[in-house]
Amino acid sequence: MKLFNKSITYWLRLLHRDLGYIFAGICIIYGVSGFILSLKPNDKAILYKEITIGATLPANLETSRIPMEWKALNQKYAITLAKNDGNNISLLFNGGEGVYNSATGEVAGKIFKKRAILVFFNKLHYNQMGNWKIMAQIFGAVLVFLAISGLFLAKGKYGFLKRGLWLTLLGVALTIAFAL
């Protein structure tokens, strides 16, 4: 069958090539975010940059005075909550946590800053971005097209009915094996 004087193979190659290039960027984003998601929740360090903070306040402060003393030092991260845990006082910062040692007056804490591009990738991967659902459905359909059209692009002993069929079945078997 010929469309516009060209064979089906011609159009399959053309669409496979061009759609492959267009969707290569999306595949990279999905691949990176998928890798990151496979590490969560065990490894926050990939999604968040950890910043260590600390200062010395007067010793033996009352819990209610700690945020005011901290603010007086013009610290970048405000204390939102201070809770007494015996000798130490647990602190919550905007975006982090820390401890005030009542005996020494030392404050030590960590702030977690999001790595914007990776968080953005993960939002796309989780499909949390408004109209991205439509794009994700188009992407899924294009992946199916790329997989099926790719089966028929090679000819001869490397074609689908020779080597391609066995490799395709191996891919299906590997997927089933990992799912079990």
TORPA-4810 file (N, C-alpha, C, O; in nm, 3 decimals):
<nodes>
NODE_1_0.084_-0.118_0.000_0.000_0.000_0.000_0.089_0.124_0.000_0.186_0.133_0.075_M
NODE_2_0.054_0.218_-0.083_0.132_0.340_-0.096_0.048_0.460_-0.056_-0.066_0.474_-0.100_K
NODE_3_0.105_0.545_0.026_0.043_0.673_0.059_0.132_0.781_0.002_0.251_0.788_0.033_L
NODE_4_0.075_0.865_-0.081_0.151_0.972_-0.145_0.276_0.917_-0.215_0.382_0.980_-0.212_F
NODE_5_0.262_0.801_-0.277_0.370_0.738_-0.351_0.485_0.689_-0.263_0.596_0.670_-0.312_N
NODE_6_0.460_0.670_-0.136_0.564_0.619_-0.044_0.511_0.493_0.022_0.390_0.476_0.036_K
NODE_7_0.601_0.406_0.063_0.560_0.280_0.127_0.527_0.302_0.275_0.563_0.403_0.335_S
NODE_8_0.459_0.203_0.331_0.427_0.206_0.475_0.557_0.210_0.555_0.566_0.281_0.656_I
NODE_9_0.657_0.135_0.511_0.786_0.133_0.582_0.848_0.272_0.587_0.905_0.311_0.688_T
NODE_10_0.836_0.345_0.479_0.888_0.482_0.474_0.823_0.566_0.582_0.891_0.634_0.659_Y
NODE_11_0.688_0.561_0.589_0.616_0.643_0.687_0.643_0.596_0.830_0.654_0.678_0.921_W
NODE_12_0.655_0.465_0.850_0.689_0.414_0.984_0.825_0.465_1.028_0.841_0.512_1.141_L
NODE_13_0.922_0.458_0.939_1.056_0.507_0.973_1.054_0.657_1.004_1.113_0.702_1.102_R
NODE_14_0.985_0.732_0.919_0.977_0.876_0.936_0.912_0.912_1.070_0.966_0.992_1.147_L
NODE_15_0.796_0.854_1.098_0.726_0.884_1.224_0.805_0.833_1.345_0.815_0.902_1.446_L
NODE_16_0.862_0.713_1.333_0.940_0.656_1.443_1.059_0.746_1.476_1.086_0.774_1.592_H
NODE_17_1.128_0.790_1.373_1.245_0.877_1.393_1.205_1.010_1.455_1.261_1.051_1.557_R
NODE_18_1.108_1.077_1.395_1.073_1.211_1.441_1.007_1.210_1.579_1.040_1.293_1.664_D
NODE_19_0.913_1.119_1.601_0.852_1.109_1.734_0.955_1.065_1.838_0.951_1.109_1.953_L
NODE_20_1.047_0.979_1.797_1.154_0.938_1.888_1.237_1.055_1.935_1.270_1.066_2.053_G
NODE_21_1.273_1.144_1.842_1.349_1.264_1.880_1.267_1.356_1.969_1.317_1.408_2.069_Y
NODE_22_1.140_1.376_1.932_1.056_1.466_2.011_1.041_1.415_2.155_1.050_1.493_2.250_I
NODE_23_1.019_1.287_2.169_0.990_1.232_2.301_1.114_1.183_2.376_1.102_1.132_2.488_F
NODE_24_1.231_1.198_2.317_1.354_1.160_2.386_1.373_1.243_2.513_1.416_1.190_2.616_A
NODE_25_1.343_1.373_2.507_1.356_1.459_2.626_1.264_1.415_2.738_1.303_1.413_2.855_G
NODE_26_1.141_1.379_2.703_1.047_1.332_2.804_1.096_1.200_2.863_1.084_1.177_2.983_I
NODE_27_1.150_1.114_2.779_1.205_0.986_2.829_1.318_1.010_2.929_1.327_0.941_3.030_C
NODE_28_1.403_1.108_2.902_1.512_1.140_2.994_1.457_1.188_3.126_1.504_1.146_3.232_I
NODE_29_1.357_1.277_3.123_1.296_1.328_3.246_1.232_1.214_3.324_1.253_1.203_3.445_I
NODE_30_1.155_1.129_3.257_1.092_1.016_3.324_1.197_0.920_3.380_1.181_0.866_3.489_Y
NODE_31_1.304_0.900_3.305_1.409_0.810_3.352_1.478_0.862_3.477_1.499_0.788_3.573_G
NODE_32_1.515_0.990_3.476_1.581_1.050_3.593_1.488_1.049_3.713_1.529_1.009_3.822_V
NODE_33_1.363_1.092_3.694_1.272_1.096_3.808_1.235_0.955_3.855_1.217_0.933_3.975_S
NODE_34_1.225_0.862_3.764_1.199_0.723_3.803_1.312_0.667_3.888_1.288_0.597_3.986_G
NODE_35_1.435_0.698_3.850_1.550_0.656_3.929_1.545_0.716_4.069_1.568_0.647_4.169_F
NODE_36_1.513_0.844_4.076_1.505_0.912_4.206_1.393_0.854_4.290_1.411_0.830_4.409_I
NODE_37_1.278_0.830_4.228_1.165_0.774_4.302_1.195_0.634_4.354_1.143_0.595_4.458_L
NODE_38_1.278_0.559_4.283_1.312_0.424_4.330_1.399_0.429_4.454_1.407_0.330_4.527_S
NODE_39_1.466_0.541_4.480_1.550_0.555_4.599_1.472_0.606_4.720_1.513_0.583_4.833_L
NODE_40_1.362_0.676_4.697_1.284_0.733_4.806_1.213_0.623_4.881_1.187_0.520_4.818_K
NODE_41_1.180_0.633_5.005_1.207_0.745_5.094_1.341_0.734_5.166_1.369_0.812_5.257_P
NODE_42_1.422_0.638_5.128_1.547_0.612_5.200_1.654_0.717_5.180_1.742_0.731_5.265_N
NODE_43_1.650_0.790_5.070_1.759_0.882_5.040_1.706_1.020_5.004_1.685_1.050_4.886_D
NODE_44_1.685_1.105_5.106_1.637_1.241_5.082_1.745_1.329_5.020_1.714_1.432_4.962_K
NODE_45_1.869_1.290_5.033_1.980_1.375_4.989_1.974_1.405_4.840_2.031_1.505_4.796_A
NODE_46_1.908_1.323_4.762_1.901_1.349_4.619_1.803_1.463_4.590_1.831_1.549_4.507_I
NODE_47_1.689_1.463_4.657_1.588_1.566_4.632_1.612_1.693_4.712_1.566_1.800_4.674_L
NODE_48_1.684_1.681_4.822_1.702_1.796_4.911_1.849_1.821_4.938_1.926_1.728_4.960_Y
NODE_49_1.885_1.946_4.937_2.020_1.988_4.974_2.016_2.020_5.124_1.929_2.095_5.169_K
NODE_50_2.108_1.964_5.198_2.110_1.982_5.343_2.206_2.094_5.380_2.323_2.093_5.341_E
NODE_51_2.156_2.192_5.457_2.238_2.305_5.502_2.248_2.298_5.653_2.146_2.295_5.723_I
NODE_52_2.369_2.297_5.705_2.390_2.293_5.850_2.393_2.436_5.904_2.462_2.523_5.850_T
NODE_53_2.318_2.458_6.010_2.316_2.590_6.074_2.347_2.574_6.221_2.330_2.466_6.279_I
NODE_54_2.393_2.682_6.282_2.423_2.678_6.425_2.457_2.817_6.477_2.493_2.907_6.402_G
NODE_55_2.444_2.830_6.606_2.475_2.957_6.673_2.481_2.929_6.822_2.441_2.822_6.869_A
NODE_56_2.530_3.028_6.896_2.532_3.016_7.041_2.440_3.122_7.101_2.455_3.241_7.075_T
NODE_57_2.346_3.074_7.180_2.253_3.161_7.253_2.291_3.155_7.401_2.369_3.069_7.440_L
NODE_58_2.237_3.245_7.482_2.262_3.234_7.626_2.213_3.098_7.677_2.113_3.045_7.630_P
NODE_59_2.284_3.043_7.774_2.247_2.914_7.831_2.122_2.927_7.919_2.089_3.036_7.966_A
NODE_60_2.054_2.816_7.939_1.939_2.803_8.029_1.824_2.899_7.996_1.760_2.953_8.086_N
NODE_61_1.798_2.920_7.868_1.685_3.005_7.828_1.555_2.928_7.845_1.551_2.805_7.832_L
NODE_62_1.448_3.001_7.874_1.316_2.939_7.875_1.279_2.908_7.731_1.322_2.976_7.637_E
NODE_63_1.199_2.805_7.715_1.160_2.761_7.581_1.098_2.873_7.500_1.127_2.886_7.381_T
NODE_64_1.014_2.955_7.561_0.946_3.062_7.489_1.040_3.174_7.445_1.006_3.250_7.355_S
NODE_65_1.158_3.186_7.507_1.252_3.294_7.474_1.346_3.258_7.359_1.405_3.347_7.297_R
NODE_66_1.360_3.130_7.331_1.457_3.086_7.230_1.429_3.147_7.092_1.521_3.200_7.031_I
NODE_67_1.304_3.141_7.040_1.280_3.202_6.908_1.314_3.351_6.904_1.364_3.400_6.802_P
NODE_68_1.287_3.424_7.012_1.317_3.568_7.015_1.468_3.592_7.015_1.516_3.681_6.944_M
NODE_69_1.542_3.514_7.093_1.689_3.528_7.097_1.750_3.492_6.961_1.844_3.556_6.914_E
NODE_70_1.695_3.388_6.900_1.741_3.345_6.768_1.718_3.456_6.665_1.805_3.485_6.583_W
NODE_71_1.600_3.517_6.671_1.566_3.624_6.578_1.655_3.746_6.599_1.690_3.815_6.504_K
NODE_72_1.693_3.771_6.723_1.779_3.885_6.755_1.918_3.869_6.691_1.986_3.969_6.666_A
NODE_73_1.959_3.746_6.666_2.088_3.721_6.600_2.078_3.742_6.448_2.176_3.723_6.377_L
NODE_74_1.959_3.780_6.400_1.935_3.800_6.256_1.964_3.674_6.175_2.023_3.681_6.067_N
NODE_75_1.922_3.561_6.227_1.941_3.435_6.155_1.844_3.427_6.038_1.732_3.478_6.045_Q
NODE_76_1.888_3.365_5.931_1.810_3.358_5.807_1.684_3.272_5.822_1.581_3.303_5.763_K
NODE_77_1.692_3.165_5.901_1.582_3.070_5.913_1.514_3.087_6.049_1.577_3.071_6.153_Y
NODE_78_1.385_3.120_6.046_1.311_3.147_6.169_1.274_3.016_6.240_1.250_2.914_6.175_A
NODE_79_1.271_3.022_6.371_1.224_2.909_6.452_1.073_2.919_6.461_1.019_3.021_6.505_I
NODE_80_1.004_2.814_6.419_0.858_2.814_6.422_0.802_2.744_6.544_0.686_2.767_6.581_T
NODE_81_0.881_2.658_6.608_0.834_2.584_6.724_0.953_2.542_6.809_1.055_2.497_6.757_L
NODE_82_0.940_2.557_6.941_1.041_2.510_7.035_0.970_2.423_7.139_0.870_2.466_7.198_A
NODE_83_1.021_2.301_7.160_0.956_2.206_7.251_1.061_2.149_7.346_1.166_2.102_7.302_K
NODE_84_1.033_2.153_7.474_1.127_2.107_7.576_1.129_1.955_7.583_1.026_1.889_7.596_N
NODE_85_1.251_1.900_7.574_1.271_1.755_7.583_1.371_1.722_7.694_1.458_1.637_7.674_D
NODE_86_1.362_1.786_7.806_1.457_1.763_7.915_1.570_1.862_7.908_1.546_1.982_7.915_G
NODE_87_1.694_1.815_7.894_1.811_1.902_7.888_1.819_1.975_7.753_1.874_2.085_7.745_N
NODE_88_1.765_1.914_7.648_1.766_1.975_7.515_1.626_2.023_7.478_1.526_1.972_7.528_N
NODE_89_1.622_2.120_7.390_1.495_2.171_7.340_1.494_2.151_7.189_1.581_2.201_7.118_I
NODE_90_1.394_2.077_7.142_1.380_2.052_6.997_1.327_2.178_6.930_1.238_2.245_6.982_S
NODE_91_1.382_2.208_6.813_1.344_2.327_6.740_1.298_2.289_6.599_1.354_2.200_6.536_L
NODE_92_1.195_2.358_6.552_1.154_2.346_6.413_1.179_2.479_6.345_1.133_2.583_6.392_L
NODE_93_1.251_2.473_6.235_1.278_2.592_6.155_1.189_2.588_6.032_1.128_2.485_6.003_F
NODE_94_1.180_2.698_5.960_1.114_2.696_5.829_1.199_2.609_5.738_1.303_2.653_5.689_N
NODE_95_1.154_2.486_5.715_1.227_2.396_5.627_1.333_2.312_5.695_1.420_2.259_5.626_G
NODE_96_1.330_2.299_5.826_1.432_2.218_5.892_1.403_2.192_6.037_1.292_2.217_6.087_G
NODE_97_1.505_2.141_6.106_1.491_2.106_6.247_1.625_2.126_6.316_1.729_2.133_6.252_E
NODE_98_1.620_2.134_6.449_1.743_2.154_6.524_1.723_2.127_6.672_1.616_2.085_6.716_G
NODE_99_1.830_2.153_6.748_1.829_2.129_6.892_1.901_2.244_6.961_2.005_2.291_6.916_V
NODE_100_1.843_2.289_7.074_1.906_2.388_7.161_1.950_2.313_7.287_1.867_2.252_7.354_Y
NODE_101_2.080_2.319_7.318_2.133_2.258_7.438_2.125_2.361_7.550_2.196_2.462_7.548_N
NODE_102_2.039_2.335_7.649_2.016_2.432_7.757_2.143_2.458_7.838_2.165_2.570_7.883_S
NODE_103_2.224_2.357_7.856_2.344_2.372_7.940_2.449_2.461_7.874_2.515_2.541_7.942_A
NODE_104_2.466_2.449_7.743_2.572_2.525_7.676_2.520_2.644_7.595_2.595_2.737_7.565_T
NODE_105_2.393_2.642_7.559_2.336_2.747_7.476_2.359_2.726_7.328_2.323_2.811_7.246_G
NODE_106_2.419_2.612_7.292_2.448_2.583_7.151_2.321_2.542_7.076_2.240_2.463_7.126_E
NODE_107_2.304_2.598_6.957_2.196_2.559_6.867_2.259_2.494_6.745_2.347_2.551_6.681_V
NODE_108_2.213_2.374_6.715_2.261_2.304_6.595_2.139_2.257_6.518_2.044_2.205_6.577_A
NODE_109_2.141_2.275_6.388_2.026_2.235_6.308_2.060_2.209_6.164_2.171_2.234_6.118_G
NODE_110_1.960_2.160_6.093_1.973_2.132_5.951_1.851_2.188_5.880_1.738_2.173_5.926_K
NODE_111_1.877_2.252_5.767_1.772_2.304_5.681_1.776_2.222_5.552_1.883_2.194_5.499_I
NODE_112_1.659_2.185_5.503_1.650_2.106_5.381_1.591_2.192_5.270_1.475_2.232_5.276_F
NODE_113_1.672_2.221_5.169_1.630_2.300_5.054_1.601_2.206_4.937_1.680_2.117_4.907_K
NODE_114_1.488_2.226_4.873_1.452_2.143_4.758_1.543_2.173_4.640_1.579_2.288_4.615_K
NODE_115_1.580_2.068_4.569_1.651_2.084_4.442_1.541_2.099_4.336_1.479_2.002_4.294_R
NODE_116_1.520_2.223_4.294_1.402_2.261_4.215_1.381_2.174_4.091_1.269_2.129_4.067_A
NODE_117_1.485_2.150_4.014_1.467_2.077_3.888_1.425_1.933_3.914_1.341_1.879_3.842_I
NODE_118_1.483_1.869_4.017_1.448_1.730_4.046_1.307_1.719_4.104_1.235_1.625_4.073_L
NODE_119_1.269_1.815_4.187_1.132_1.817_4.241_1.033_1.838_4.126_0.926_1.776_4.125_V
NODE_120_1.067_1.924_4.031_0.983_1.946_3.913_0.969_1.817_3.832_0.858_1.781_3.792_F
NODE_121_1.080_1.746_3.809_1.075_1.618_3.737_0.982_1.520_3.808_0.901_1.452_3.744_F
NODE_122_0.992_1.513_3.941_0.909_1.420_4.016_0.762_1.457_4.011_0.676_1.369_4.007_N
NODE_123_0.732_1.587_4.009_0.592_1.629_3.996_0.537_1.583_3.861_0.422_1.540_3.851_K
NODE_124_0.619_1.593_3.756_0.576_1.544_3.626_0.554_1.393_3.630_0.455_1.343_3.578_L
NODE_125_0.647_1.323_3.691_0.639_1.177_3.698_0.516_1.132_3.776_0.450_1.036_3.737_H
NODE_126_0.485_1.201_3.884_0.366_1.169_3.965_0.238_1.222_3.902_0.129_1.194_3.951_Y
NODE_127_0.251_1.299_3.794_0.136_1.356_3.724_0.061_1.456_3.812_-0.062_1.450_3.822_N
NODE_128_0.133_1.547_3.876_0.075_1.645_3.968_0.068_1.785_3.908_0.046_1.881_3.981_Q
NODE_129_0.087_1.799_3.780_0.097_1.932_3.720_-0.020_1.958_3.625_-0.006_1.938_3.504_M
NODE_130_-0.131_2.000_3.675_-0.244_2.045_3.596_-0.271_1.967_3.469_-0.323_1.856_3.474_G
NODE_131_-0.236_2.024_3.353_-0.263_1.964_3.223_-0.164_1.855_3.183_-0.171_1.804_3.072_N
NODE_132_-0.073_1.821_3.271_0.027_1.720_3.237_-0.038_1.584_3.212_0.020_1.500_3.143_W
NODE_133_-0.157_1.560_3.267_-0.225_1.432_3.248_-0.246_1.405_3.099_-0.227_1.292_3.053_K
NODE_134_-0.286_1.507_3.025_-0.306_1.492_2.881_-0.174_1.457_2.813_-0.168_1.369_2.727_I
NODE_135_-0.067_1.527_2.853_0.065_1.499_2.796_0.110_1.357_2.830_0.168_1.289_2.746_M
NODE_136_0.083_1.313_2.953_0.122_1.179_2.995_0.048_1.073_2.912_0.106_0.969_2.879_A
NODE_137_-0.077_1.098_2.881_-0.153_1.003_2.798_-0.100_1.001_2.655_-0.088_0.894_2.595_Q
NODE_138_-0.067_1.117_2.601_-0.007_1.123_2.468_0.127_1.051_2.468_0.158_0.976_2.376_I
NODE_139_0.205_1.076_2.573_0.336_1.011_2.585_0.322_0.859_2.588_0.397_0.788_2.522_F
NODE_140_0.226_0.810_2.666_0.202_0.665_2.672_0.164_0.609_2.536_0.214_0.503_2.497_G
NODE_141_0.077_0.677_2.464_0.036_0.631_2.332_0.154_0.631_2.234_0.170_0.539_2.154_A
NODE_142_0.237_0.736_2.241_0.353_0.744_2.153_0.454_0.634_2.187_0.516_0.578_2.097_V
NODE_143_0.470_0.604_2.315_0.561_0.494_2.352_0.513_0.362_2.294_0.594_0.282_2.246_L
NODE_144_0.383_0.338_2.298_0.329_0.215_2.239_0.355_0.215_2.088_0.398_0.113_2.033_V
NODE_145_0.331_0.328_2.022_0.358_0.337_1.879_0.506_0.312_1.849_0.540_0.237_1.758_F
NODE_146_0.595_0.375_1.928_0.739_0.358_1.905_0.781_0.212_1.924_0.863_0.160_1.849_L
NODE_147_0.723_0.148_2.024_0.756_0.007_2.048_0.709_-0.080_1.933_0.784_-0.165_1.883_A
NODE_148_0.585_-0.061_1.889_0.531_-0.144_1.782_0.598_-0.114_1.649_0.635_-0.206_1.576_I
NODE_149_0.613_0.014_1.614_0.676_0.047_1.486_0.822_0.002_1.485_0.874_-0.038_1.381_S
NODE_150_0.889_0.010_1.600_1.027_-0.034_1.608_1.044_-0.182_1.580_1.150_-0.226_1.534_G
NODE_151_0.940_-0.259_1.609_0.946_-0.403_1.582_0.961_-0.434_1.433_1.019_-0.536_1.396_L
NODE_152_0.909_-0.345_1.350_0.905_-0.373_1.207_1.007_-0.295_1.126_1.006_-0.301_1.003_F
NODE_153_1.095_-0.222_1.192_1.192_-0.141_1.116_1.311_-0.223_1.066_1.360_-0.200_0.955_L
NODE_154_1.356_-0.318_1.145_1.471_-0.399_1.104_1.424_-0.508_1.007_1.313_-0.560_1.020_A
NODE_155_1.510_-0.541_0.911_1.476_-0.643_0.812_1.580_-0.754_0.816_1.685_-0.740_0.878_K
NODE_156_1.549_-0.864_0.750_1.645_-0.973_0.738_1.655_-1.055_0.865_1.556_-1.073_0.937_G
NODE_157_1.776_-1.106_0.893_1.793_-1.195_1.008_1.775_-1.123_1.141_1.758_-1.188_1.244_K
NODE_158_1.777_-0.989_1.142_1.754_-0.913_1.265_1.610_-0.861_1.273_1.576_-0.788_1.366_Y
NODE_159_1.528_-0.896_1.177_1.390_-0.851_1.172_1.305_-0.914_1.282_1.350_-1.002_1.357_G
NODE_160_1.182_-0.867_1.290_1.093_-0.909_1.399_1.065_-1.059_1.396_1.068_-1.124_1.500_F
NODE_161_1.038_-1.115_1.279_1.001_-1.256_1.274_1.120_-1.350_1.295_1.101_-1.471_1.304_L
NODE_162_1.238_-1.297_1.302_1.356_-1.381_1.328_1.403_-1.352_1.472_1.351_-1.409_1.568_K
NODE_163_1.498_-1.267_1.483_1.558_-1.234_1.614_1.466_-1.147_1.699_1.460_-1.165_1.820_R
NODE_164_1.395_-1.054_1.639_1.312_-0.958_1.710_1.204_-1.022_1.795_1.179_-0.976_1.907_G
NODE_165_1.141_-1.126_1.745_1.035_-1.194_1.821_1.089_-1.249_1.951_1.026_-1.235_2.056_L
NODE_166_1.206_-1.312_1.947_1.264_-1.374_2.067_1.308_-1.267_2.168_1.290_-1.285_2.288_W
NODE_167_1.364_-1.158_2.119_1.405_-1.051_2.209_1.284_-0.980_2.270_1.288_-0.938_2.386_L
NODE_168_1.177_-0.966_2.194_1.054_-0.907_2.245_0.995_-0.996_2.354_0.954_-0.948_2.459_T
NODE_169_0.991_-1.126_2.329_0.941_-1.220_2.431_1.029_-1.219_2.555_0.979_-1.233_2.667_L
NODE_170_1.161_-1.203_2.537_1.250_-1.192_2.652_1.217_-1.067_2.735_1.217_-1.072_2.858_L
NODE_171_1.189_-0.956_2.668_1.151_-0.834_2.738_1.022_-0.851_2.817_1.012_-0.805_2.931_G
NODE_172_0.924_-0.917_2.757_0.798_-0.944_2.828_0.823_-1.035_2.947_0.768_-1.012_3.055_V
NODE_173_0.904_-1.138_2.928_0.934_-1.232_3.037_1.008_-1.164_3.152_0.977_-1.189_3.268_A
NODE_174_1.104_-1.077_3.120_1.176_-1.004_3.225_1.081_-0.915_3.306_1.092_-0.905_3.428_L
NODE_175_0.989_-0.850_3.236_0.892_-0.763_3.304_0.805_-0.846_3.398_0.782_-0.807_3.513_T
NODE_176_0.757_-0.959_3.351_0.674_-1.046_3.436_0.754_-1.099_3.553_0.704_-1.106_3.666_I
NODE_177_0.879_-1.138_3.529_0.964_-1.192_3.636_0.988_-1.088_3.745_0.986_-1.123_3.863_A
NODE_178_1.011_-0.963_3.710_1.032_-0.860_3.810_0.904_-0.824_3.883_0.908_-0.781_3.998_F
NODE_179_0.790_-0.842_3.815_0.662_-0.809_3.878_0.623_-0.915_3.982_0.547_-0.885_4.075_A
NODE_180_0.673_-1.034_3.968_0.638_-1.142_4.063_0.723_-1.130_4.182_0.711_-1.210_4.275_L
</nodes>
